[in-house]
Amino acid sequence: MALYAVRHKASGSIRLVDAPTNAAALRHVAGDEYAVTIPKAREVAKLAADGVPVEDYGEAPAGEPDPS
């Protein structure tokens, strides 16, 4: 395994995580604040009606500069 420094972009705080990959290190840290599920159709309909946009993987979220 390798040691990864996982930085919080907004605050600059850093956590050191010993993990097999950088994705695993990020998952370890993000797991403290986020959970990922597959929404049911009814939940998707409500979220869409509430104006929650669909984000495409690999594209910068609306309002953020493209990192490339």
CHARMM internal coordinates of N, CA and C (Angstrom, degrees):
IC EDIT
DIST 1 N 1 CA 1.4527
DIST 1 CA 1 C 1.5236
ANGL 1 N 1 CA 1 C 108.73
DIST 1 C 2 N 1.3184
ANGL 1 CA 1 C 2 N 114.72
DIHE 1 N 1 CA 1 C 2 N 164.28
DIST 2 N 2 CA 1.4657
ANGL 1 C 2 N 2 CA 120.86
DIHE 1 CA 1 C 2 N 2 CA -179.41
DIST 2 CA 2 C 1.5217
ANGL 2 N 2 CA 2 C 108.96
DIHE 1 C 2 N 2 CA 2 C -124.09
DIST 2 C 3 N 1.3136
ANGL 2 CA 2 C 3 N 114.90
DIHE 2 N 2 CA 2 C 3 N 160.45
DIST 3 N 3 CA 1.4608
ANGL 2 C 3 N 3 CA 120.78
DIHE 2 CA 2 C 3 N 3 CA 178.04
DIST 3 CA 3 C 1.5283
ANGL 3 N 3 CA 3 C 108.31
DIHE 2 C 3 N 3 CA 3 C -96.09
DIST 3 C 4 N 1.3216
ANGL 3 CA 3 C 4 N 116.45
DIHE 3 N 3 CA 3 C 4 N 126.34
DIST 4 N 4 CA 1.4647
ANGL 3 C 4 N 4 CA 122.46
DIHE 3 CA 3 C 4 N 4 CA -179.43
DIST 4 CA 4 C 1.5179
ANGL 4 N 4 CA 4 C 109.59
DIHE 3 C 4 N 4 CA 4 C -117.17
DIST 4 C 5 N 1.3368
ANGL 4 CA 4 C 5 N 115.61
DIHE 4 N 4 CA 4 C 5 N 138.80
DIST 5 N 5 CA 1.4627
ANGL 4 C 5 N 5 CA 121.72
DIHE 4 CA 4 C 5 N 5 CA 172.62
DIST 5 CA 5 C 1.5237
ANGL 5 N 5 CA 5 C 106.18
DIHE 4 C 5 N 5 CA 5 C -96.78
DIST 5 C 6 N 1.3254
ANGL 5 CA 5 C 6 N 116.85
DIHE 5 N 5 CA 5 C 6 N 112.24
DIST 6 N 6 CA 1.4594
ANGL 5 C 6 N 6 CA 122.06
DIHE 5 CA 5 C 6 N 6 CA -179.54
DIST 6 CA 6 C 1.5174
ANGL 6 N 6 CA 6 C 107.31
DIHE 5 C 6 N 6 CA 6 C -99.36
DIST 6 C 7 N 1.3388
ANGL 6 CA 6 C 7 N 115.73
DIHE 6 N 6 CA 6 C 7 N 112.84
DIST 7 N 7 CA 1.4601
ANGL 6 C 7 N 7 CA 121.63
DIHE 6 CA 6 C 7 N 7 CA -175.42
DIST 7 CA 7 C 1.5250
ANGL 7 N 7 CA 7 C 111.61
DIHE 6 C 7 N 7 CA 7 C -99.63
DIST 7 C 8 N 1.3240
ANGL 7 CA 7 C 8 N 115.60
DIHE 7 N 7 CA 7 C 8 N 134.45
DIST 8 N 8 CA 1.4613
ANGL 7 C 8 N 8 CA 121.10
DIHE 7 CA 7 C 8 N 8 CA 173.33
DIST 8 CA 8 C 1.5228
ANGL 8 N 8 CA 8 C 106.43
DIHE 7 C 8 N 8 CA 8 C -82.67
DIST 8 C 9 N 1.3283
ANGL 8 CA 8 C 9 N 117.53
DIHE 8 N 8 CA 8 C 9 N 116.00
DIST 9 N 9 CA 1.4632
ANGL 8 C 9 N 9 CA 121.53
DIHE 8 CA 8 C 9 N 9 CA -172.24
DIST 9 CA 9 C 1.5277
ANGL 9 N 9 CA 9 C 112.88
DIHE 8 C 9 N 9 CA 9 C -60.11
DIST 9 C 10 N 1.3155
ANGL 9 CA 9 C 10 N 118.35
DIHE 9 N 9 CA 9 C 10 N -40.04
DIST 10 N 10 CA 1.4670
ANGL 9 C 10 N 10 CA 120.89
DIHE 9 CA 9 C 10 N 10 CA -175.59
DIST 10 CA 10 C 1.5273
ANGL 10 N 10 CA 10 C 112.84
DIHE 9 C 10 N 10 CA 10 C -74.33
DIST 10 C 11 N 1.3322
ANGL 10 CA 10 C 11 N 116.77
DIHE 10 N 10 CA 10 C 11 N -42.56
DIST 11 N 11 CA 1.4682
ANGL 10 C 11 N 11 CA 119.49
DIHE 10 CA 10 C 11 N 11 CA -174.01
DIST 11 CA 11 C 1.5230
ANGL 11 N 11 CA 11 C 113.37
DIHE 10 C 11 N 11 CA 11 C -97.78
DIST 11 C 12 N 1.3374
ANGL 11 CA 11 C 12 N 116.72
DIHE 11 N 11 CA 11 C 12 N -21.60
DIST 12 N 12 CA 1.4581
ANGL 11 C 12 N 12 CA 119.53
DIHE 11 CA 11 C 12 N 12 CA -177.08
DIST 12 CA 12 C 1.5204
ANGL 12 N 12 CA 12 C 113.58
DIHE 11 C 12 N 12 CA 12 C 84.23
DIST 12 C 13 N 1.3381
ANGL 12 CA 12 C 13 N 117.67
DIHE 12 N 12 CA 12 C 13 N -1.66
DIST 13 N 13 CA 1.4619
ANGL 12 C 13 N 13 CA 119.46
DIHE 12 CA 12 C 13 N 13 CA -179.85
DIST 13 CA 13 C 1.5269
ANGL 13 N 13 CA 13 C 109.44
DIHE 12 C 13 N 13 CA 13 C -68.40
DIST 13 C 14 N 1.3180
ANGL 13 CA 13 C 14 N 115.51
DIHE 13 N 13 CA 13 C 14 N 151.06
DIST 14 N 14 CA 1.4639
ANGL 13 C 14 N 14 CA 121.68
DIHE 13 CA 13 C 14 N 14 CA -175.86
DIST 14 CA 14 C 1.5217
ANGL 14 N 14 CA 14 C 109.40
DIHE 13 C 14 N 14 CA 14 C -126.98
DIST 14 C 15 N 1.3337
ANGL 14 CA 14 C 15 N 115.20
DIHE 14 N 14 CA 14 C 15 N 138.92
DIST 15 N 15 CA 1.4622
ANGL 14 C 15 N 15 CA 121.23
DIHE 14 CA 14 C 15 N 15 CA 171.58
DIST 15 CA 15 C 1.5247
ANGL 15 N 15 CA 15 C 107.77
DIHE 14 C 15 N 15 CA 15 C -121.00
DIST 15 C 16 N 1.3167
ANGL 15 CA 15 C 16 N 117.36
DIHE 15 N 15 CA 15 C 16 N 136.06
DIST 16 N 16 CA 1.4599
ANGL 15 C 16 N 16 CA 122.50
DIHE 15 CA 15 C 16 N 16 CA 176.30
DIST 16 CA 16 C 1.5226
ANGL 16 N 16 CA 16 C 108.37
DIHE 15 C 16 N 16 CA 16 C -93.52
DIST 16 C 17 N 1.3263
ANGL 16 CA 16 C 17 N 115.93
DIHE 16 N 16 CA 16 C 17 N 126.13
DIST 17 N 17 CA 1.4618
ANGL 16 C 17 N 17 CA 121.03
DIHE 16 CA 16 C 17 N 17 CA -177.16
DIST 17 CA 17 C 1.5241
ANGL 17 N 17 CA 17 C 109.05
DIHE 16 C 17 N 17 CA 17 C -129.78
DIST 17 C 18 N 1.3266
ANGL 17 CA 17 C 18 N 116.77
DIHE 17 N 17 CA 17 C 18 N 125.37
DIST 18 N 18 CA 1.4544
ANGL 17 C 18 N 18 CA 122.75
DIHE 17 CA 17 C 18 N 18 CA 174.43
DIST 18 CA 18 C 1.5241
ANGL 18 N 18 CA 18 C 106.58
DIHE 17 C 18 N 18 CA 18 C -88.53
DIST 18 C 19 N 1.3314
ANGL 18 CA 18 C 19 N 117.13
DIHE 18 N 18 CA 18 C 19 N 111.15
DIST 19 N 19 CA 1.4615
ANGL 18 C 19 N 19 CA 121.15
DIHE 18 CA 18 C 19 N 19 CA -173.39
DIST 19 CA 19 C 1.5246
ANGL 19 N 19 CA 19 C 110.10
DIHE 18 C 19 N 19 CA 19 C -146.86
DIST 19 C 20 N 1.3343
ANGL 19 CA 19 C 20 N 116.97
DIHE 19 N 19 CA 19 C 20 N 163.48
DIST 20 N 20 CA 1.4630
ANGL 19 C 20 N 20 CA 119.63
DIHE 19 CA 19 C 20 N 20 CA -179.53
DIST 20 CA 20 C 1.5343
ANGL 20 N 20 CA 20 C 113.72
DIHE 19 C 20 N 20 CA 20 C -74.27
DIST 20 C 21 N 1.3435
ANGL 20 CA 20 C 21 N 117.82
DIHE 20 N 20 CA 20 C 21 N -27.47
DIST 21 N 21 CA 1.4702
ANGL 20 C 21 N 21 CA 121.78
DIHE 20 CA 20 C 21 N 21 CA 179.79
DIST 21 CA 21 C 1.5218
ANGL 21 N 21 CA 21 C 109.78
DIHE 20 C 21 N 21 CA 21 C -144.58
DIST 21 C 22 N 1.3510
ANGL 21 CA 21 C 22 N 116.64
DIHE 21 N 21 CA 21 C 22 N 163.63
DIST 22 N 22 CA 1.4558
ANGL 21 C 22 N 22 CA 118.69
DIHE 21 CA 21 C 22 N 22 CA 176.96
DIST 22 CA 22 C 1.5298
ANGL 22 N 22 CA 22 C 110.82
DIHE 21 C 22 N 22 CA 22 C -66.30
DIST 22 C 23 N 1.3363
ANGL 22 CA 22 C 23 N 117.67
DIHE 22 N 22 CA 22 C 23 N -32.58
DIST 23 N 23 CA 1.4704
ANGL 22 C 23 N 23 CA 120.45
DIHE 22 CA 22 C 23 N 23 CA 177.40
DIST 23 CA 23 C 1.5327
ANGL 23 N 23 CA 23 C 110.65
DIHE 22 C 23 N 23 CA 23 C -64.33
DIST 23 C 24 N 1.3157
ANGL 23 CA 23 C 24 N 116.99
DIHE 23 N 23 CA 23 C 24 N -40.07
DIST 24 N 24 CA 1.4624
ANGL 23 C 24 N 24 CA 120.62
DIHE 23 CA 23 C 24 N 24 CA 178.59
DIST 24 CA 24 C 1.5252
ANGL 24 N 24 CA 24 C 110.50
DIHE 23 C 24 N 24 CA 24 C -66.22
DIST 24 C 25 N 1.3395
ANGL 24 CA 24 C 25 N 116.97
DIHE 24 N 24 CA 24 C 25 N -39.03
DIST 25 N 25 CA 1.4654
ANGL 24 C 25 N 25 CA 120.44
DIHE 24 CA 24 C 25 N 25 CA 177.89
DIST 25 CA 25 C 1.5281
ANGL 25 N 25 CA 25 C 110.39
DIHE 24 C 25 N 25 CA 25 C -63.68
DIST 25 C 26 N 1.3310
ANGL 25 CA 25 C 26 N 117.21
DIHE 25 N 25 CA 25 C 26 N -43.18
DIST 26 N 26 CA 1.4567
ANGL 25 C 26 N 26 CA 120.96
DIHE 25 CA 25 C 26 N 26 CA 178.72
DIST 26 CA 26 C 1.5256
ANGL 26 N 26 CA 26 C 110.95
DIHE 25 C 26 N 26 CA 26 C -65.10
DIST 26 C 27 N 1.3261
ANGL 26 CA 26 C 27 N 116.72
DIHE 26 N 26 CA 26 C 27 N -42.16
DIST 27 N 27 CA 1.4682
ANGL 26 C 27 N 27 CA 120.90
DIHE 26 CA 26 C 27 N 27 CA 177.31
DIST 27 CA 27 C 1.5230
ANGL 27 N 27 CA 27 C 110.91
DIHE 26 C 27 N 27 CA 27 C -59.97
DIST 27 C 28 N 1.3269
ANGL 27 CA 27 C 28 N 116.45
DIHE 27 N 27 CA 27 C 28 N -40.84
DIST 28 N 28 CA 1.4603
ANGL 27 C 28 N 28 CA 121.19
DIHE 27 CA 27 C 28 N 28 CA 179.64
DIST 28 CA 28 C 1.5300
ANGL 28 N 28 CA 28 C 110.61
DIHE 27 C 28 N 28 CA 28 C -59.93
DIST 28 C 29 N 1.3244
ANGL 28 CA 28 C 29 N 116.53
DIHE 28 N 28 CA 28 C 29 N -44.22
DIST 29 N 29 CA 1.4724
ANGL 28 C 29 N 29 CA 121.08
DIHE 28 CA 28 C 29 N 29 CA -178.00
DIST 29 CA 29 C 1.5227
ANGL 29 N 29 CA 29 C 110.87
DIHE 28 C 29 N 29 CA 29 C -75.61
DIST 29 C 30 N 1.3252
ANGL 29 CA 29 C 30 N 117.36
DIHE 29 N 29 CA 29 C 30 N -46.00
DIST 30 N 30 CA 1.4635
ANGL 29 C 30 N 30 CA 121.01
DIHE 29 CA 29 C 30 N 30 CA -177.71
DIST 30 CA 30 C 1.5205
ANGL 30 N 30 CA 30 C 111.42
DIHE 29 C 30 N 30 CA 30 C -65.90
DIST 30 C 31 N 1.3221
ANGL 30 CA 30 C 31 N 116.32
DIHE 30 N 30 CA 30 C 31 N -27.22
DIST 31 N 31 CA 1.4578
ANGL 30 C 31 N 31 CA 120.21
DIHE 30 CA 30 C 31 N 31 CA 179.40
DIST 31 CA 31 C 1.5140
ANGL 31 N 31 CA 31 C 113.29
DIHE 30 C 31 N 31 CA 31 C -60.50
DIST 31 C 32 N 1.3354
ANGL 31 CA 31 C 32 N 117.48
DIHE 31 N 31 CA 31 C 32 N -20.25
DIST 32 N 32 CA 1.4585
ANGL 31 C 32 N 32 CA 121.45
DIHE 31 CA 31 C 32 N 32 CA 177.28
DIST 32 CA 32 C 1.5254
ANGL 32 N 32 CA 32 C 111.22
DIHE 31 C 32 N 32 CA 32 C -69.97
DIST 32 C 33 N 1.3300
ANGL 32 CA 32 C 33 N 117.48
DIHE 32 N 32 CA 32 C 33 N -27.69
DIST 33 N 33 CA 1.4571
ANGL 32 C 33 N 33 CA 120.86
DIHE 32 CA 32 C 33 N 33 CA -173.41
DIST 33 CA 33 C 1.5232
ANGL 33 N 33 CA 33 C 114.53
DIHE 32 C 33 N 33 CA 33 C -122.21
DIST 33 C 34 N 1.3224
ANGL 33 CA 33 C 34 N 117.53
DIHE 33 N 33 CA 33 C 34 N -15.81
DIST 34 N 34 CA 1.4614
ANGL 33 C 34 N 34 CA 120.43
DIHE 33 CA 33 C 34 N 34 CA -175.16
DIST 34 CA 34 C 1.5167
ANGL 34 N 34 CA 34 C 110.67
DIHE 33 C 34 N 34 CA 34 C -129.98
DIST 34 C 35 N 1.3104
ANGL 34 CA 34 C 35 N 115.17
DIHE 34 N 34 CA 34 C 35 N 151.32
DIST 35 N 35 CA 1.4587
ANGL 34 C 35 N 35 CA 122.49
DIHE 34 CA 34 C 35 N 35 CA 172.39
DIST 35 CA 35 C 1.5213
ANGL 35 N 35 CA 35 C 106.71
DIHE 34 C 35 N 35 CA 35 C -134.24
DIST 35 C 36 N 1.3151
ANGL 35 CA 35 C 36 N 117.09
DIHE 35 N 35 CA 35 C 36 N 141.52
DIST 36 N 36 CA 1.4605
ANGL 35 C 36 N 36 CA 121.89
DIHE 35 CA 35 C 36 N 36 CA -178.80
DIST 36 CA 36 C 1.5253
ANGL 36 N 36 CA 36 C 108.60
DIHE 35 C 36 N 36 CA 36 C -113.17
DIST 36 C 37 N 1.3244
ANGL 36 CA 36 C 37 N 115.66
DIHE 36 N 36 CA 36 C 37 N 129.71
DIST 37 N 37 CA 1.4608
ANGL 36 C 37 N 37 CA 121.87
DIHE 36 CA 36 C 37 N 37 CA 176.83
DIST 37 CA 37 C 1.5284
ANGL 37 N 37 CA 37 C 108.54
DIHE 36 C 37 N 37 CA 37 C -135.00
DIST 37 C 38 N 1.3039
ANGL 37 CA 37 C 38 N 116.63
DIHE 37 N 37 CA 37 C 38 N 165.19
DIST 38 N 38 CA 1.4599
ANGL 37 C 38 N 38 CA 121.35
DIHE 37 CA 37 C 38 N 38 CA 171.61
DIST 38 CA 38 C 1.5264
ANGL 38 N 38 CA 38 C 106.41
DIHE 37 C 38 N 38 CA 38 C -96.43
DIST 38 C 39 N 1.3431
ANGL 38 CA 38 C 39 N 117.41
DIHE 38 N 38 CA 38 C 39 N 116.67
DIST 39 N 39 CA 1.4645
ANGL 38 C 39 N 39 CA 119.45
DIHE 38 CA 38 C 39 N 39 CA -175.59
DIST 39 CA 39 C 1.5311
ANGL 39 N 39 CA 39 C 112.12
DIHE 38 C 39 N 39 CA 39 C -74.73
DIST 39 C 40 N 1.3105
ANGL 39 CA 39 C 40 N 114.92
DIHE 39 N 39 CA 39 C 40 N 149.40
DIST 40 N 40 CA 1.4623
ANGL 39 C 40 N 40 CA 120.44
DIHE 39 CA 39 C 40 N 40 CA 173.43
DIST 40 CA 40 C 1.5275
ANGL 40 N 40 CA 40 C 108.36
DIHE 39 C 40 N 40 CA 40 C -75.50
DIST 40 C 41 N 1.3152
ANGL 40 CA 40 C 41 N 117.01
DIHE 40 N 40 CA 40 C 41 N 159.53
DIST 41 N 41 CA 1.4665
ANGL 40 C 41 N 41 CA 122.27
DIHE 40 CA 40 C 41 N 41 CA -177.60
DIST 41 CA 41 C 1.5272
ANGL 41 N 41 CA 41 C 111.74
DIHE 40 C 41 N 41 CA 41 C -54.92
DIST 41 C 42 N 1.3092
ANGL 41 CA 41 C 42 N 117.79
DIHE 41 N 41 CA 41 C 42 N -40.66
DIST 42 N 42 CA 1.4721
ANGL 41 C 42 N 42 CA 121.77
DIHE 41 CA 41 C 42 N 42 CA -179.25
DIST 42 CA 42 C 1.5394
ANGL 42 N 42 CA 42 C 110.54
DIHE 41 C 42 N 42 CA 42 C -62.68
DIST 42 C 43 N 1.3459
ANGL 42 CA 42 C 43 N 116.93
DIHE 42 N 42 CA 42 C 43 N -40.56
DIST 43 N 43 CA 1.4624
ANGL 42 C 43 N 43 CA 120.52
DIHE 42 CA 42 C 43 N 43 CA 178.78
DIST 43 CA 43 C 1.5299
ANGL 43 N 43 CA 43 C 110.40
DIHE 42 C 43 N 43 CA 43 C -66.86
DIST 43 C 44 N 1.3346
ANGL 43 CA 43 C 44 N 117.83
DIHE 43 N 43 CA 43 C 44 N -40.96
DIST 44 N 44 CA 1.4633
ANGL 43 C 44 N 44 CA 121.36
DIHE 43 CA 43 C 44 N 44 CA 177.59
DIST 44 CA 44 C 1.5211
ANGL 44 N 44 CA 44 C 109.78
DIHE 43 C 44 N 44 CA 44 C -60.50
DIST 44 C 45 N 1.3319
ANGL 44 CA 44 C 45 N 117.16
DIHE 44 N 44 CA 44 C 45 N -44.67
DIST 45 N 45 CA 1.4627
ANGL 44 C 45 N 45 CA 121.08
DIHE 44 CA 44 C 45 N 45 CA 179.92
DIST 45 CA 45 C 1.5280
ANGL 45 N 45 CA 45 C 111.02
DIHE 44 C 45 N 45 CA 45 C -60.77
DIST 45 C 46 N 1.3265
ANGL 45 CA 45 C 46 N 117.43
DIHE 45 N 45 CA 45 C 46 N -43.32
DIST 46 N 46 CA 1.4684
ANGL 45 C 46 N 46 CA 120.56
DIHE 45 CA 45 C 46 N 46 CA 179.95
DIST 46 CA 46 C 1.5249
ANGL 46 N 46 CA 46 C 110.90
DIHE 45 C 46 N 46 CA 46 C -66.31
DIST 46 C 47 N 1.3239
ANGL 46 CA 46 C 47 N 116.99
DIHE 46 N 46 CA 46 C 47 N -45.30
DIST 47 N 47 CA 1.4590
ANGL 46 C 47 N 47 CA 120.20
DIHE 46 CA 46 C 47 N 47 CA -179.56
DIST 47 CA 47 C 1.5263
ANGL 47 N 47 CA 47 C 110.95
DIHE 46 C 47 N 47 CA 47 C -62.79
DIST 47 C 48 N 1.3281
ANGL 47 CA 47 C 48 N 116.91
DIHE 47 N 47 CA 47 C 48 N -42.03
DIST 48 N 48 CA 1.4706
ANGL 47 C 48 N 48 CA 120.76
DIHE 47 CA 47 C 48 N 48 CA 177.64
DIST 48 CA 48 C 1.5227
ANGL 48 N 48 CA 48 C 110.40
DIHE 47 C 48 N 48 CA 48 C -62.91
DIST 48 C 49 N 1.3242
ANGL 48 CA 48 C 49 N 116.75
DIHE 48 N 48 CA 48 C 49 N -42.64
DIST 49 N 49 CA 1.4693
ANGL 48 C 49 N 49 CA 120.80
DIHE 48 CA 48 C 49 N 49 CA 178.52
DIST 49 CA 49 C 1.5227
ANGL 49 N 49 CA 49 C 111.17
DIHE 48 C 49 N 49 CA 49 C -63.63
DIST 49 C 50 N 1.3324
ANGL 49 CA 49 C 50 N 116.65
DIHE 49 N 49 CA 49 C 50 N -30.70
DIST 50 N 50 CA 1.4669
ANGL 49 C 50 N 50 CA 121.34
DIHE 49 CA 49 C 50 N 50 CA 178.69
DIST 50 CA 50 C 1.5271
ANGL 50 N 50 CA 50 C 112.23
DIHE 49 C 50 N 50 CA 50 C -81.30
DIST 50 C 51 N 1.3400
ANGL 50 CA 50 C 51 N 116.95
DIHE 50 N 50 CA 50 C 51 N -1.97
DIST 51 N 51 CA 1.4609
ANGL 50 C 51 N 51 CA 120.66
DIHE 50 CA 50 C 51 N 51 CA 176.47
DIST 51 CA 51 C 1.5109
ANGL 51 N 51 CA 51 C 115.22
DIHE 50 C 51 N 51 CA 51 C 90.04
DIST 51 C 52 N 1.3366
ANGL 51 CA 51 C 52 N 117.81
DIHE 51 N 51 CA 51 C 52 N 14.34
DIST 52 N 52 CA 1.4634
ANGL 51 C 52 N 52 CA 120.42
DIHE 51 CA 51 C 52 N 52 CA 178.29
DIST 52 CA 52 C 1.5276
ANGL 52 N 52 CA 52 C 107.71
DIHE 51 C 52 N 52 CA 52 C -75.85
DIST 52 C 53 N 1.3523
ANGL 52 CA 52 C 53 N 117.78
DIHE 52 N 52 CA 52 C 53 N 118.80
DIST 53 N 53 CA 1.4671
ANGL 52 C 53 N 53 CA 119.55
DIHE 52 CA 52 C 53 N 53 CA -177.27
DIST 53 CA 53 C 1.5279
ANGL 53 N 53 CA 53 C 112.12
DIHE 52 C 53 N 53 CA 53 C -77.93
DIST 53 C 54 N 1.3186
ANGL 53 CA 53 C 54 N 115.81
DIHE 53 N 53 CA 53 C 54 N 155.22
DIST 54 N 54 CA 1.4616
ANGL 53 C 54 N 54 CA 121.73
DIHE 53 CA 53 C 54 N 54 CA 173.18
DIST 54 CA 54 C 1.5231
ANGL 54 N 54 CA 54 C 107.24
DIHE 53 C 54 N 54 CA 54 C -88.45
DIST 54 C 55 N 1.3299
ANGL 54 CA 54 C 55 N 116.62
DIHE 54 N 54 CA 54 C 55 N 127.53
DIST 55 N 55 CA 1.4637
ANGL 54 C 55 N 55 CA 121.87
DIHE 54 CA 54 C 55 N 55 CA 178.48
DIST 55 CA 55 C 1.5200
ANGL 55 N 55 CA 55 C 108.74
DIHE 54 C 55 N 55 CA 55 C -100.32
DIST 55 C 56 N 1.3206
ANGL 55 CA 55 C 56 N 117.43
DIHE 55 N 55 CA 55 C 56 N 135.10
DIST 56 N 56 CA 1.4526
ANGL 55 C 56 N 56 CA 121.90
DIHE 55 CA 55 C 56 N 56 CA 176.58
DIST 56 CA 56 C 1.5231
ANGL 56 N 56 CA 56 C 109.31
DIHE 55 C 56 N 56 CA 56 C -91.51
DIST 56 C 57 N 1.3360
ANGL 56 CA 56 C 57 N 116.54
DIHE 56 N 56 CA 56 C 57 N 128.99
DIST 57 N 57 CA 1.4548
ANGL 56 C 57 N 57 CA 122.20
DIHE 56 CA 56 C 57 N 57 CA 178.62
DIST 57 CA 57 C 1.5249
ANGL 57 N 57 CA 57 C 110.09
DIHE 56 C 57 N 57 CA 57 C -53.19
DIST 57 C 58 N 1.3076
ANGL 57 CA 57 C 58 N 115.86
DIHE 57 N 57 CA 57 C 58 N 134.05
DIST 58 N 58 CA 1.4623
ANGL 57 C 58 N 58 CA 121.34
DIHE 57 CA 57 C 58 N 58 CA 177.47
DIST 58 CA 58 C 1.5112
ANGL 58 N 58 CA 58 C 114.22
DIHE 57 C 58 N 58 CA 58 C 92.62
DIST 58 C 59 N 1.3204
ANGL 58 CA 58 C 59 N 117.87
DIHE 58 N 58 CA 58 C 59 N -13.23
DIST 59 N 59 CA 1.4673
ANGL 58 C 59 N 59 CA 121.26
DIHE 58 CA 58 C 59 N 59 CA 177.52
DIST 59 CA 59 C 1.5242
ANGL 59 N 59 CA 59 C 109.25
DIHE 58 C 59 N 59 CA 59 C -101.04
DIST 59 C 60 N 1.3324
ANGL 59 CA 59 C 60 N 115.91
DIHE 59 N 59 CA 59 C 60 N 147.49
DIST 60 N 60 CA 1.4619
ANGL 59 C 60 N 60 CA 120.22
DIHE 59 CA 59 C 60 N 60 CA 178.88
DIST 60 CA 60 C 1.5267
ANGL 60 N 60 CA 60 C 108.86
DIHE 59 C 60 N 60 CA 60 C -67.80
DIST 60 C 61 N 1.3446
ANGL 60 CA 60 C 61 N 118.32
DIHE 60 N 60 CA 60 C 61 N 137.32
DIST 61 N 61 CA 1.4570
ANGL 60 C 61 N 61 CA 119.97
DIHE 60 CA 60 C 61 N 61 CA 176.12
DIST 61 CA 61 C 1.5313
ANGL 61 N 61 CA 61 C 110.68
DIHE 60 C 61 N 61 CA 61 C -59.97
DIST 61 C 62 N 1.3252
ANGL 61 CA 61 C 62 N 116.62
DIHE 61 N 61 CA 61 C 62 N 153.15
DIST 62 N 62 CA 1.4675
ANGL 61 C 62 N 62 CA 121.08
DIHE 61 CA 61 C 62 N 62 CA -179.47
DIST 62 CA 62 C 1.5202
ANGL 62 N 62 CA 62 C 110.31
DIHE 61 C 62 N 62 CA 62 C -53.78
DIST 62 C 63 N 1.3123
ANGL 62 CA 62 C 63 N 116.34
DIHE 62 N 62 CA 62 C 63 N 134.80
DIST 63 N 63 CA 1.4539
ANGL 62 C 63 N 63 CA 120.75
DIHE 62 CA 62 C 63 N 63 CA 178.89
DIST 63 CA 63 C 1.5176
ANGL 63 N 63 CA 63 C 114.41
DIHE 62 C 63 N 63 CA 63 C 89.18
DIST 63 C 64 N 1.3330
ANGL 63 CA 63 C 64 N 117.77
DIHE 63 N 63 CA 63 C 64 N -5.79
DIST 64 N 64 CA 1.4636
ANGL 63 C 64 N 64 CA 121.01
DIHE 63 CA 63 C 64 N 64 CA 178.52
DIST 64 CA 64 C 1.5146
ANGL 64 N 64 CA 64 C 109.23
DIHE 63 C 64 N 64 CA 64 C -112.88
DIST 64 C 65 N 1.3259
ANGL 64 CA 64 C 65 N 117.03
DIHE 64 N 64 CA 64 C 65 N 143.55
DIST 65 N 65 CA 1.4689
ANGL 64 C 65 N 65 CA 119.27
DIHE 64 CA 64 C 65 N 65 CA 178.85
DIST 65 CA 65 C 1.5160
ANGL 65 N 65 CA 65 C 111.50
DIHE 64 C 65 N 65 CA 65 C -67.65
DIST 65 C 66 N 1.3307
ANGL 65 CA 65 C 66 N 115.90
DIHE 65 N 65 CA 65 C 66 N 148.81
DIST 66 N 66 CA 1.4576
ANGL 65 C 66 N 66 CA 121.56
DIHE 65 CA 65 C 66 N 66 CA 176.15
DIST 66 CA 66 C 1.5294
ANGL 66 N 66 CA 66 C 107.93
DIHE 65 C 66 N 66 CA 66 C -69.79
DIST 66 C 67 N 1.3526
ANGL 66 CA 66 C 67 N 118.46
DIHE 66 N 66 CA 66 C 67 N 125.41
DIST 67 N 67 CA 1.4731
ANGL 66 C 67 N 67 CA 120.64
DIHE 66 CA 66 C 67 N 67 CA -175.56
DIST 67 CA 67 C 1.5265
ANGL 67 N 67 CA 67 C 114.32
DIHE 66 C 67 N 67 CA 67 C -68.81
DIST 67 C 68 N 1.3378
ANGL 67 CA 67 C 68 N 119.42
DIHE 67 N 67 CA 67 C 68 N -12.17
DIST 68 N 68 CA 1.4690
ANGL 67 C 68 N 68 CA 120.20
DIHE 67 CA 67 C 68 N 68 CA -176.90
DIST 68 CA 68 C 1.4930
ANGL 68 N 68 CA 68 C 113.10
DIHE 67 C 68 N 68 CA 68 C -85.16
END
COOR INIT
IC SEED 1 N 1 CA 1 C
IC BUILD
